């Protein structure tokens, strides 16, 4: 069932994920910027498809949507015996986790829900009671993401000064999180406090998240944003227009290698050439200390038609061979720092990441 957009969403960015009266509502980001359309999620299969099809995207938002999506899947099974409910919960989590492989937040949020169920199982008398406790856990995950985004923004403000040029890639904005975004959080807070920035957004082929989403949301919020094609980044840097690059991330390995939307590696290499600091905005939930380095990060390969067409029009010949990796990995040596909710972390990353994020994710 499709719902009309919230009438309060007139000038601010619509929420990517909402939990209202026990129902999960996702903004269909594939329709942006032309149409603001929300969709109520009535089944776990629908949530799986929404994640796979990028209706909801961005590592933090995927994690929040997955936690609520697990509730959507388990709602019809609340009359099961507790042991059967737990088995169904594990199977449902595994199913949702299969939707996309690269963003660590997906598996992190689902595991946190499973861990919460295991902790609470002995304290409840029915699956209904356990389900209600899982609702509270999902809401906590959602609220924590909001707090994390604001903390990233506050720490990142130290890097902002009036008039500076900021380049970002893909969408690590409010649409990718619960609010404010990760890479864009310092930009939003700078704008709130009267610090004028010149923001340049790469369009981000093949799905144009930088054009359709980042430029759209920043423009709606009143920030000074200029859209450029991906292959214009080097020229813009060469003209002295960029003072800093800030991108998001979907997974950070223990050594500081960071996976983000395809094209990020190229931006980092260009930034190094032009002596521009390259920062990665990193929420706690994207740090994966169990993966030693970037070579262990699974890179999602998506369907060929995303590359063979643009805006619904075919741009490549029938039968052409296509590669479509959705992410690439930026080596830690190219990263000036991680802007996290715990502060700005500097090299050596194996030490600083371990020191700040060695607490198990479920307990953060």
N, C-alpha and C positions, 0 to 999 in steps of 0.2 A: 504494500500500500504506500503510495507516494503522498507526501504531506506538503502543504504550502510552506514557504519559508517563514520563519518567525518574523513578525512585523517589526520587531525591535531591531532587526538587522538591516538598518538602512544605510548607515555610513561606516560602521565598524565592520571588521571581518567576521563573517559567519563562523560559528563554531564547527570544527570538523567532526567532533563527537559529542553527543548529548545523551544523558541518561535521565529520562523524564517519566515519572509515574510508573517505574518498573519496565520501561521500554527503551531500547537502544535506537537512536536516531543518528544516521550518518549523513553528512553533506556529500553529495555526489560530485567529487572534484573533477570528474571527466567532463562535466557540463560547463565548467568555468572557462572563460569569464562571461560567456554569453548568457548563462542561466544559473540562477541560484535555486537548487532543488535538493530538498532533504528526503530521505527515504527511511521509513521505519523498517527495522530488521526483524522479520518474523520467524526466521529459522537459522540454525547454525550454518546450513549450506549457503544461505544468502550472505551471511557474514564472510564466509570463506571466499565467495565470489567477489564481494566488495573489496577485500584485501588484495586478491589476485588481480583484479581488473583496475586497481589503483583508484577506486572510488574513494577509499580512505588510504592515505599514504603519508610517508614521513615516519621515521622510526618511532618516536614517542607516541604519535597518534595511533600507529598500528598496535603498539603495546596496550594502550588504553582500550582501543576498540576490541582487541582480543580478550581482555579481561571481561568486559561486558558481554562480548559475543559468547563466551563460555556460559554465562548466565542465561542468555537466550537459548542456547542449546540444552541446558539442564532444566529449564523451567517446566517442561512437560513431564519430567521424571522425578518430581518431588515426592511422589507417593511410593517410590521404591524403598525397599529395606536399605538401611545405611550401607551395608557392604556392597549391594548392587549399585547404589548411587555412586559410591566411590569408584567402582570399576567403570561405570559409564562416564564419570567425570574425567578419568584418565584417558579413556578412548577419545572423548570429545576434544580434549586438549591436544592430543597427538594429531587429530584431524586438522584442527585449526592451525597448528604449527607447520603443517605441510604446505600452506598457501604460498609463502615466500621464504627463501632460505637465508638472505644476507643480513637483514636487520636483526640484531641480537635482542631488541626489545620484545619482539613477538614471543620467542621462547621464554624470555625472562619473566614477562608478565604472566604467562600461562603456568610456569613453574611456581611462581609466587602464589597463584591461586590454589594449585595443588598442595603446596606446603601448608597454606593456611587451613585447607580442609583437613589435612592429616593432623595438624595441631589441635583442631577444634573437635575432631570426631568423637573423642572420649568425653566431651563436655556437653553433648547434645543428645536428645532422645529420639530424634527423627531427622529424616532428610530435609524436611521443610525447615527445621531450625538451622540445619547446616547451610542450606541455600541462603537463608537470610543473613547469616554471618559472612557468606561469600559476597553478598551484595555490598556489605560494609567494606570488605577488603578491596573490591573493585573501585569503590568510591575513594578509598584511601589512595590507591594507585593514581587515580585521576587527579586528586587534590595535590598529591606530591609532585606530579608533573608540572602543575601550575606554579608551585613554589620553586621548583628547580629552574624553570624557564626564567622567572623573575630574578633568581639569584645569579644565573648566567648573565642576564642583562646588567645587573648591578656591578658584577666584577668586570664585565667587558667595557663598561663606561670609562674605566681608567685608560683605555686605548683610544677613546674618541676625543676629537677636538674640533672646534667649529671650522667649517669649510673644507674638511678633509674629504678625499675621494675614497669610497669603499666599494670594492668589487665583491659580489657574491655569485654563487653558482647554484642552479637548481632552486628548490624551495625548502629552506629550513626556517620557514616563517610560522606565523600563527596557524596557518592551515595544516602544518605538519605536526602540530603539538596541541596542547590544551589551550594555550594562549601565549602571545608574544613571540613564540618561536625560540630557536636556539641561536643560530647565526644572526637573526634579525633582532633578537631581544635587546642588545646594546643600542641598535639603531632606533628602535621604538622608544626606549627610555631617554636617549639623547634628544629625540624630537619632543618628548614630553617636557623636557627641561630646557628647551630653547637652544639646544646645540644643533645648529644647522649642518647637515651632511649632504654630500653629493653621492648618491648611491647608483652604481652601475650593475645591472642584472643581466647575466648571460641568459640567452633564450633557452638553452638546454635541450637540444635535439636528443632523441627523436620525439619525445612527448611534450616538449616545450613548457616544462614546469616553471622555468624562470620567467617566461613570457606570460603564460596563462595565469599563474598563481602568484609568484613573488611580485612582479610588476603591478599586478592587479591589486593585491592587498596593500602594498605600500602606498600606491597612488590613492586608494580609498582612505587611507589613514592620514593623508596629507604630507607624506614625505617626498623629498625631491629625488625621484628615481628616473633613470634613463635606461631604456632597454637596448641591448646590443646583441648582435648575432654572436654565437660562440667563437667564430673565427675572426672576430674583431677585437678580442681581448688583448692580443699582443700589440696591436696598433694603439689602442687606448692607453695601455701601459707605457708605450714608447713616447707618448705625448705628455707624460708627466701628470696624467689625470688621476692616477690611482696611488693612494698612500698606504693602503692596507687591504688585504684580502681576508674575508671571513666566510667560511663555509660550515655546513653542518657535517654530520657523520652518521653512519648506520651501524658501525661496529669499530671499536678500537682494540687492537691486539695489545698484549702485555708489553711489547717493546715500543709501542707508540705508533706503529703503522695504522693508518686509518682508511676504512672503506667508506666511500661516499659515491654519489651519483656519477655516472660515467662522464668524463671530461674534467673532473676535479684534478686528476693527476696532471693534465696539461696545464691547468691554471697554476698549480704549484710550481711546475718547471719554469713557466714564464715568469712567475713572481721571483724565483731565485735569480733568473737571468737579469731582471731589471732591479734587483736588490729591494724588493718590496716584501715586507713581512707577511707571512701566510699563516693564519690562525684557523684552528678547528674548534668550533663550539661543540662541547661534549657533555651531555647530561650523564649523570651517574649510571643510568640504566644501559648506556651503550658501551661501557667499558667491559671488555671480555678478557679477564686475566687467565682464563683457561685456554686461550688461543695464543701461543707464544709469539707469532709474528704474522704479517699479512699473508704469507703463503698459505696459511691455514684457513683463511676466510673464503667461504664458498661464494662464488660470484654467480648471481642469477642470470641466466640467459633467457631472454624473452622472444616472443614470436617475431617472425620475419616481417610481417605486414606493418609493424610499427616503423620500420626503416624504409619500406618500399612505398610508403604513402605519407602525406602530410596534410592535415586538415581535411581528411576525407578524400583527397585527390591523389591518385597514383603518381609517384615521382620516380619509380624505378621500373625497369622492364620485367615482364613476366619471366619467371624461371631464373632470375638472378640469384646467385649465392649471396647469403647475408650472414653477417655476425651481428648480434644484438646483445652484448653484455650490458646489464643495467647499472653496473657499478665498476669502479676501479679502485685500486689501493694506492694511496700516497705514502711513500716511505717516510718514516719518522724524521729522517735527516732534512727533509724539506719543510718541516713544520716548526714555526717559531714558538708556538705555545698552544696549549689547550685551554680554552675558556670554559671552565666548569662551574658547577654550583658550589664548589669548594674553593674557588679561586682560580687564578691563572697558573697553570703548571708549565714548568720549563724543563728542558733536558737536564740530566739523563732521564728519559721517560720510563725506562724499566724500573727505576728507583721511585720516581715521583708518583707514577700511577699505582705501583704496589703499595706505597705508603698511604695514599689517600683512599684506595678502593679495595684493600685486601679484605674488608668485612664482606661476608657473603651477601650477594645481591638482595636476597629476600629480607635481610635485616637492615638494609640501608634506609 
